[in-house]
Every structure is written in C-alpha cells, then in structure tokens.
Amino acid sequence: MKRYKWIILGGATVIFAVLFIGFNKGFSLFQSKPEDLLHESEIEDLTYGQEESETTEKYSEAASEEERPKRVNHLYDNETPYEELITTKYSAEEMEYLEKYISGYDDKIEWLYFGIDHEYRFECVREGEWVSYVMFQGKDGSLLCVFFDRESHDVYQVERFYEFYSVKDFEDHVQPGITSLDEIEAVFGTLANFGGEAVCNRVVKEGTLLIISDYNGETRKFIVYEMALFRDGESRKSIMQEMAVFRDMESIPEEEPRFIKRLPEMLPMDKHINKENK
C-alpha cells in the first residue's frame, strides 16, 4: 500500500512540474514575441520607444520643475558670431525634417534640447529682451531659428531664413488694401503667423515686421491693410500707439496682445546668410 502511495505521489509531482513549466513558457509567449519573429520595423519601433522612455525618465529625475527652465541658460552666448559657434551643418533633408518636427512641438525648450541635442546640437543659443532663440545652419547657408519665450521658455515659432530682407523690400512690393498675403509670400516666402493668417510677422534687418491682413470675401484672399515695424531695442508699447489696429481703442491694453509679446527678435549680428561658410 505504501508502495502505491509513493507511486501516486511521485506521479503527481511530475505532472505538477510539467504543468508549471508549460504554464511559464506559455505565459512568456503571451508577454513578448521573440525578436526573430518580429518584423525589422517592429523591432525599431520597440527600441525607439524604450530609448525615448528611458531618456525622459532620466531627465525627469535629474531636474525638478523649478530647475528645468534654467537648463538652457548656460548655453546663452550673445557675443560670439554664429559662424564660430556652429560647427555642424545639416543637409536639406535634415533641415526640412527639423523644421517640420519643431513646428509641431508645443512645450518648453528644455524638453526639445533633451530630446534632440544628441543628433542636432544646440551650438548657438541667443538670449533676447523678450524672446530667445536657437539657431541651426544648413549646408546651403540657411538658418533655422527656433524662438522661445525668454521667461516661460515655451517654444512657439520656428522659421527658416534663406535671406534677410529690409523694410524697404517689403514696402516696394506691398500696397495696403490691395496686396494679398499670397502675393507677398510668392516673393518673400511663407510668413510665420499667430492663430491663423490674419496676423503674420517676419524678422527683417531693422527689427521685426508685423503684417496685419483682413479676409476679403469677394477675392477669397487675405488682403494686407497694415504693416508695422518693431525696431530692435525700441519700446513695443510706443509702436502699438501708432498702429491703426489700436487707434480706435480708448487706451492701449496694459498687457500686450500675444502677437505683440511673442514677436520674434534676433541680434543684428545674426541677420545675414553666410553662404561661404558651408
């Protein structure tokens, strides 16, 4: 009888072991697929997500919420020409990718820095009075500028410059009340805008040009009715007093409208394209 009891116990132990091993193997198959069964693109997707997660976690732990806005401040350099700071020039494809990627970005400059600096170096970062910016250069000499709020560090505009024009260049091509935005952009390229096509801007040699238009139902186009130059170093509020869009108001708003406050600005020393520095 004891003999049978030991046989039964031994058999039960073997069955339990087989079930346990089988369960674990089956469970592991449901948990993940072997890499040799994955398509190459799937492996890349998994790896990319893992690296991105690890990077984000790393910098989340490294800096508190109060410290993050200060993280790019050590990169500011307003004295050295960009030709001396920028050592890496990017191909047309890389510049297009960078412009498209950052155009859809809506966060602080620090997260952009942490996310792309290993491939696209932040070699030239300028601090402005209201707006700061990072510059990347293409092999064709063009400059890609990423503008961010000096205080909040929020990124809000990216623009690629192939040439820097003067106010006179615009005045020679624009007749207020007649010229459409399409006609302007055909000459000067796409204009950066705030919340639609009605308010646009462009950095020019003398400062930043604000272009205000109105939609014409008959022509189905935005027609320019005012251009205002915000000269480098001048009070923005005093310029607002001269603008037609504010003249009918009893008083100039205490707080500058977003499209005024976030007008990009650049150091005069950066407003040139060095095509020899390719």
Secondary structure, 3 states (H helix, E strand, C coil): CHHHHHHHHHHHHHHHHHHHHHHHHHHHHHHCCCHHHCCHHHHHHHHHHHHHHHHHHHHHHHCCCCCHHHCCHHHECCCCCHHHHCCCEECHHHHHHHHHHHHCCCCEHHHHHHHHCCCCCCCEEECCCCEEEEEEEECCCCEEEEEEECCCCEEEEEEEECCCCCHHHHHCCCCCCCCEHHHHHHHHCCCEECCCCCEEEEEECCEEEEEEEEEECCCCEEEEEEEEEEECCCCHHHHHHHCHHHHCCCCCCCCCCHHHHCCCCCCHHHCCCCCCCC
